Amino acid sequence: MSLGWLESEAVYLIREAVATCRKPVLLFSGGKDSAVMLRLAEKAFWPGRIPFPVMHVDTGHNFPEAITFRDERIAELKAELIVASVQGSIDAGRVVEAKGPRASRNGLQTVTLLDAIAAHGFDAVFGGARRDEERSRAKERLFSVRVGGKWDPSKQRPELFELINPHLDAGAHFRVFPLSNWTELDVWRFIEQEKMSLPSLYYAHERSVFRRDGLWYAQTPFVEREPGEACVMKQVRFRTVGDASCTAAVESGARDAAEVIGELLISTISERGATRADDRVADAAMERRKLEGYF
């Protein structure tokens, strides 16, 4: 599919959700996929402002570059930012945080997300998930129905010719995925085309990292190292940016979008397979999280 076609499809889906749903929201973490989503929303309603709020489900274990970029982009667009805090969920006793070297807050985001959707009454939640990322995400519809926050892949609606049934029963909401048919390469080609800014950690830089399970993890206050996990300086970049406790870097010399595209053209490992510890717990790790209401 051409990049122009993918952009047109995404803009159509964003506008369709706004036209048919009562209260949409766009999930934005400062990562590349959500940054592309925000740019598409900006283009969909230009010269007007984006007609829905932006929400970050904040684990509190973020890379500072991503938070800086998030705040700068929101200020630039004069958009409304809602921060749903995992730390708030922990403090309220809604979730229990694990401890130890391999503990992560990533899975705790589900409860925080569902609580925020219910509290604000959102009936459509834009996400940047793509079908090429992972096998369970390949099952998703463009407008994916969640009942009580849960995902049942056997009860999703047909979307022939991308005609959307906008009806929702009480207690249900849509997850809307305008980037469903995009690949990681498409995302980077769009970033290059639009001359988009991104957090600096998406490009090659020197960073203190340590090796665990074949991956390079950043030295951060949020990750406790195990015996023998010594830090070294490496030139790395991040292919995907999530909770710092489960997101690893890759060795790279790519310093701009064109060089990243050059790397991707010869890569044989998906971004999540190459960098995400949370997807290595089990073959069905992502699907299990999604069934409970994950992104």
C-alpha positions in Angstrom: 0.0 0.0 0.0 1.3 3.5 -0.8 2.0 5.9 2.0 -0.6 8.3 0.6 -3.3 5.6 0.7 -2.4 4.7 4.3 -2.6 8.3 5.4 -6.0 8.8 3.7 -7.3 5.6 5.4 -6.1 6.8 8.8 -7.6 10.3 8.4 -10.9 8.7 7.3 -11.0 6.5 10.4 -10.2 9.4 12.8 -12.9 11.6 11.2 -15.4 8.6 11.3 -14.8 8.1 15.0 -15.3 11.8 15.7 -18.5 11.9 13.6 -20.1 8.8 15.1 -18.8 8.6 18.7 -19.8 10.9 21.6 -16.4 11.4 23.4 -13.2 10.2 21.8 -9.7 10.4 23.2 -6.2 9.8 21.7 -3.6 7.8 23.6 -0.2 9.6 23.5 2.9 8.5 25.2 5.5 10.5 23.3 6.5 7.4 21.3 6.8 7.4 17.5 3.5 5.6 16.7 1.4 7.9 19.0 3.4 10.9 17.6 2.3 9.8 14.1 -1.3 9.4 15.3 -1.2 12.9 16.8 0.2 14.3 13.5 -2.6 12.6 11.5 -5.2 14.0 13.9 -3.7 17.4 13.4 -4.0 17.1 9.6 -7.5 15.6 9.8 -8.9 18.7 11.4 -6.6 21.4 10.1 -6.9 24.4 10.3 -9.1 23.8 13.4 -7.8 22.3 16.6 -8.0 18.6 17.5 -11.5 18.2 18.8 -10.7 15.6 21.5 -8.3 15.3 24.4 -5.0 13.4 24.5 -4.3 11.0 27.3 -1.1 9.5 28.6 -1.2 6.4 30.8 1.8 7.2 32.8 3.7 4.4 34.6 6.0 6.9 36.3 8.9 4.8 34.9 9.4 6.8 31.7 12.4 7.9 29.7 12.7 11.7 30.4 13.2 12.4 26.7 9.7 11.0 25.9 8.0 13.1 28.6 9.8 16.3 27.4 8.7 15.6 23.9 5.1 14.9 25.0 4.8 18.2 26.9 6.4 20.2 24.0 4.1 18.7 21.4 0.9 19.2 23.5 1.9 22.8 24.1 2.6 23.3 20.4 -0.9 22.0 19.5 -2.7 23.7 22.4 -4.3 20.3 23.1 -5.9 19.1 26.3 -3.7 16.5 28.1 -5.0 14.0 30.6 -2.4 12.1 32.6 -3.7 8.8 34.0 -1.2 7.7 36.7 -0.2 4.2 37.5 1.3 5.5 40.7 -2.1 6.9 41.5 -3.6 3.4 41.0 -0.9 1.9 43.3 -1.6 4.5 46.0 -5.3 3.9 45.8 -4.8 0.1 46.2 -6.2 -0.6 42.7 -3.1 -2.5 41.7 -0.1 -4.0 43.5 3.4 -3.2 42.3 5.8 -6.1 42.1 9.4 -5.7 43.4 12.7 -7.1 42.3 15.1 -6.9 39.3 12.5 -8.0 36.7 9.5 -6.1 38.1 7.7 -3.9 35.7 4.8 -1.5 35.9 3.9 -2.2 32.2 1.1 -4.7 33.0 -0.4 -2.4 35.7 -1.4 0.1 33.0 -4.5 -1.9 32.1 -6.4 -1.0 35.3 -5.3 2.6 35.1 -6.4 2.9 31.5 -9.8 1.3 32.1 -10.4 3.4 35.2 -9.6 6.6 33.2 -11.9 5.5 30.4 -14.8 5.0 32.9 -14.1 8.2 34.9 -14.1 10.4 31.8 -16.9 8.5 29.9 -14.8 7.9 26.7 -16.5 5.8 24.1 -13.7 5.8 21.5 -10.0 5.4 22.3 -7.5 6.0 19.5 -4.5 3.8 19.8 -1.3 3.4 17.6 -1.2 -0.4 17.5 -0.3 -2.0 14.1 -1.1 -5.4 12.8 2.5 -6.1 11.9 3.7 -5.7 15.4 2.5 -8.9 17.0 0.2 -11.8 16.2 -2.7 -10.8 18.6 -2.7 -7.3 17.2 -3.1 -8.8 13.7 -6.6 -10.0 14.8 -7.8 -6.5 15.6 -10.5 -4.7 13.7 -10.2 -1.0 12.8 -13.0 -0.3 15.3 -12.5 -2.9 18.0 -15.4 -3.4 20.5 -14.5 -3.6 24.2 -17.3 -4.7 26.6 -16.5 -3.9 30.2 -13.0 -3.1 28.9 -12.4 -6.7 27.8 -11.5 -7.8 24.3 -13.1 -10.9 22.8 -11.7 -11.5 19.3 -14.5 -13.9 18.5 -17.2 -11.2 18.8 -15.7 -8.5 16.7 -17.8 -7.0 13.8 -17.1 -7.4 10.1 -15.8 -4.3 8.4 -16.5 -4.9 4.7 -15.3 -2.1 2.6 -14.3 -0.3 5.8 -18.0 0.4 6.6 -18.2 0.8 10.4 -21.1 -0.1 12.6 -21.0 2.7 15.2 -23.5 1.2 17.6 -22.4 0.6 21.2 -24.2 -1.1 24.0 -24.1 0.2 27.5 -20.7 -0.4 29.1 -18.9 -0.8 25.8 -16.4 1.4 24.0 -14.3 1.3 20.8 -10.6 1.0 20.5 -9.9 2.7 17.1 -6.6 1.7 15.3 -6.0 4.0 12.3 -2.5 2.6 11.9 -3.6 -1.0 11.6 -2.4 -1.5 8.1 0.9 0.4 8.6 4.3 -1.2 9.1 7.2 0.1 11.1 8.8 1.1 7.8 5.6 3.0 6.8 5.7 4.8 10.1 9.3 5.9 9.5 8.7 6.9 5.9 5.8 9.1 7.2 8.1 10.6 9.8 10.6 11.4 7.1 8.0 12.8 4.7 6.5 15.1 7.4 9.9 16.1 8.8 8.5 15.2 12.2 10.4 15.7 15.5 10.7 12.7 17.9 12.4 12.1 21.2 16.1 12.0 20.7 16.4 8.4 22.0 14.9 7.1 18.7 18.3 8.0 17.1 21.8 6.8 17.7 23.4 8.1 20.9 25.8 7.0 23.6 24.1 5.5 26.6 25.0 3.4 29.7 23.4 0.0 29.2 23.6 -3.5 30.5 23.0 -6.9 28.9 20.1 -9.1 30.0 18.5 -12.0 28.1 20.3 -10.9 25.0 18.9 -7.3 25.1 20.5 -4.0 26.0 18.7 -2.3 28.8 19.3 1.4 29.8 20.7 2.1 33.2 17.8 3.9 34.9 16.6 4.4 38.5 13.6 2.1 37.6 15.5 -1.1 36.8 17.4 -3.1 39.5 20.3 -5.0 38.0 21.1 -8.6 38.9 24.5 -9.8 40.0 26.9 -9.7 37.1 24.9 -7.2 35.0 27.6 -4.6 34.5 27.0 -1.3 32.7 28.9 -0.4 29.6 28.7 2.6 27.2 27.2 1.7 23.8 26.0 3.6 20.8 22.3 2.6 20.7 18.8 3.8 19.7 15.3 2.7 20.7 13.0 1.1 18.1 10.0 1.4 20.4 9.6 3.4 23.6 7.5 2.1 26.6 8.0 1.6 30.3 11.8 1.9 30.9 11.7 -1.4 32.9 10.8 -3.5 29.9 12.1 -1.6 26.8 15.5 -2.4 25.5 17.7 -0.6 22.9 19.5 -1.8 19.8 23.0 -1.0 18.7 22.7 1.5 15.9 24.5 4.2 14.0 21.3 5.7 12.5 21.1 9.5 13.3 18.1 10.5 11.2 15.0 9.1 9.7 16.6 8.2 6.4 19.3 6.2 8.2 16.7 4.4 10.3 14.8 3.4 7.2 18.1 2.0 5.8 18.4 -0.2 8.9 14.8 -1.4 8.7 15.2 -2.4 5.1 17.7 -5.1 6.1 16.2 -6.0 9.6 14.7 -9.5 10.1 13.4 -9.0 13.6 10.2 -7.0 14.5 10.6 -4.0 16.8 8.8 -5.7 19.7 10.7 -9.0 19.2 14.0 -7.1 19.3 13.3 -4.8 22.3 10.3 -5.7 24.5 10.8 -7.9 27.5 7.1 -7.9 28.3 6.4 -9.9 25.0 9.0 -12.5 25.9 7.2 -13.8 29.0 5.2 -16.2 26.9 4.2 -16.6 23.3 0.7 -15.4 24.1 1.8 -12.6 26.6 0.4 -9.8 24.5 -2.9 -11.6 23.8 -3.4 -12.3 27.5 -2.9 -8.6 28.4 -5.3 -7.5 25.6 -8.0 -9.9 26.7 -8.0 -8.0 30.1 -8.1 -4.6 28.4 -4.6 -3.7 27.5 -3.9 -1.2 24.6 
